[in-house]
Amino acid sequence: MLSEQPLHEIQARADDAAASVAAAFARPLLGLPGTRLAAVESPAPRRLLPGPWHYWWQAHYVDALVDAALRGAPDAVGQAHQLIRTIRLRNGLRATNWYFDDMAWLALAVARFDALLPSRPVRRSDDGGAPRLPAARRHPRMLAALTEALRSAHTMEFGGGLYWNRRRTFKNTPATGPAALHFARSGERERSQALIDWLNSSLLDAETGLYLDGIKAGGTTADPVVERAVFSYNQGPVLGALLELGGPANLARAAQLIDAVHRVLTHSGTAVLVTHGTGDAGLFTGILARYLALAAVSPTLPERHREQAAAMVSATAEALWAGRTKRGQRTVFSPHPLEAAERHYPGGTGVGLSTQLSAWIILEAAARVRRGHG
């Protein structure tokens, strides 16, 4: 069921989560003014670099700031601009890295950010006053480098799909799904469709209707081995790509995927999405929620599936909000929506960025759903 809370209250919850993440984790790189990265834990150890370096977590931090900017949060564009610039600086003045899934996530986030901006750099007003908009720029060179790297990972070994990393022994949904969505959004629709077709033929589990993790070389055997783990985040960008590509077959598969998520990836008797713990897995369900929110407001899907997607986002957001705890002025969210945050993070214990970023993303998704439903 869609949240009955008024839109302003749901947006205030997202604002609270955004401010809490910023207060707990955001800090300059090496103390340099105008830079911004997120530490991976709070309280963070006393060190100049907010390490260890989790490139893909920072990409989702950018995406969360874009979500906030789209609903009008006043500082989100400037913060996202600083973050994108600092990601490149921290990454050795390069956009690319070892992992193609990381690069796909950053490509999606940067492209969404660039779409917020005018096509030309924002200039100061004629009287020399403050800029009318945040002094941010688009990132065509960064996107070009990321896109070219993703193209290089799309080969016909294992029948298609994208490699996970530069070792090129494993093709998986975590890389192929977000890359397919990026290609669909950036105009390479044939490549995107080929990637979706490969996922459907190679990694779609007939029993659950969900996408399995990946396929790799068989080692001592000639046959490739399918990794059969099912994770919530793998379903999200595939759903996004299906919606972006459109057409009867893709939209039918999107509707089936929403049904499968509701059947398999929610807690019994509820619409609350399951989560996968902490560390990298702490981000997984937030990612799924972002794309369920897209489905919830998509006019191309049947009403039943839009409402189903909306219910999962709203129920998960409500559960997280109900289980929150406070540390001073900051809100801390549970890694398990149906359990209190205090149970997982008793007073004085460290809190990881991934679970808090995921909760923020889910609250932003709930705000998007509420806006789309009037």
C-alpha positions, 0 to 999 in steps of 0.5 A, a space after each residue: 500500500 502506498 504511504 498515506 503520509 503527505 509528500 512534504 513529510 516524506 521529502 522531509 524524511 529524505 532530507 533527514 537521511 541526506 543530512 545524516 549521511 553528510 554529517 556522518 561520512 562526508 569530508 574533504 579529500 586530504 583537507 583540500 577545499 572544494 573536494 568531497 568524498 564519503 568515508 566508508 564508516 563512522 566514526 572514521 579512523 583519523 587519516 587524511 584519505 577517507 579510505 578504503 577506496 570504494 569507488 562504486 559506493 561513491 558513485 551511488 552517493 552521486 546518484 543519491 544526490 541527483 535524486 535529492 536534486 530532482 526533488 529540489 534539495 537546494 545544495 544537492 547539485 553543488 555537492 554532487 559536482 564536488 563529489 564527481 570531481 573528487 572521485 576522479 582526483 582520488 582515483 588517480 586523475 582517471 575515471 576508469 578502474 579495474 571493475 566494469 560494474 563500478 564504471 557502469 554505476 559511475 556512468 549512470 550517475 554522472 549522466 544523470 547529473 549532467 542531465 540536470 545542467 544546462 548545455 553550457 557552463 553556468 556563468 555569473 550574472 552581468 553585475 558580477 554577483 553570484 551564479 544563478 545556478 551552482 557553478 557545475 559543469 558537464 563531464 563529457 570526457 569522463 562519460 566518454 572514457 567510461 563508455 568506451 571501457 564498457 564497450 570493450 567489456 562487451 564481447 561474444 565469449 559466453 555468448 555475450 554479456 559484459 565482463 565483471 573486471 579486467 581479468 575477463 574470466 567472469 561475466 555477470 549481471 552486476 556489470 551487464 545490467 547497469 551497462 545495458 541501462 547506460 547504453 539505452 540512455 545514451 543512445 546505443 539501443 541495439 547494444 543495450 538490447 543485445 545485453 538484455 537478450 543475453 541476460 534473458 537467455 543466459 542468467 534468467 532463472 526460470 523457477 524464480 523469474 529473477 536474474 542470477 549472478 553470473 557465468 564464468 569459465 569452468 576451470 578444469 572443465 570445458 563448460 562454463 559455470 553459472 553462479 546461481 546466487 540471487 541478489 536484490 540489486 541485480 534486478 534493479 538496473 535490468 528493470 530500468 533497462 527494460 523500461 528504457 528500451 520499451 516495446 511489448 517484449 521488454 515491458 512484459 518482462 519488466 512486469 514479470 520481474 516486478 512480480 518475481 521481486 514481490 514474490 521472492 525478495 520481500 519478507 513473508 506477508 509484507 511488501 518490505 524488501 529483503 536486505 543482504 547485510 552490511 559492507 557491499 551488500 548493504 547497498 543492494 536493496 537501495 539500488 533495487 528500490 531506485 528502479 522500482 520507483 521508476 517502474 511505479 511511475 512508468 505509464 508504460 506498465 499496467 496499473 497493477 504492476 505500478 502499484 506493486 512496485 510502489 507498495 514495495 518501495 513505500 513499505 520498505 521506506 516506512 519500515 526503515 523510518 519506524 526502526 530508526 534511532 538517533 545519535 545526537 542530531 543524526 539519524 541511523 537506519 537499520 540494515 534490516 528494515 523489520 528490526 530496530 536500528 538500535 539492535 544492530 547499532 547499539 550506542 557507540 558502535 561504528 556505522 557503515 556508509 553502505 546501509 545508511 546510503 541505501 536507506 537514504 536511496 530508499 527514502 528518496 525512492 519513496 518520495 519519487 513514488 509519492 510525487 508520481 502518485 499525486 
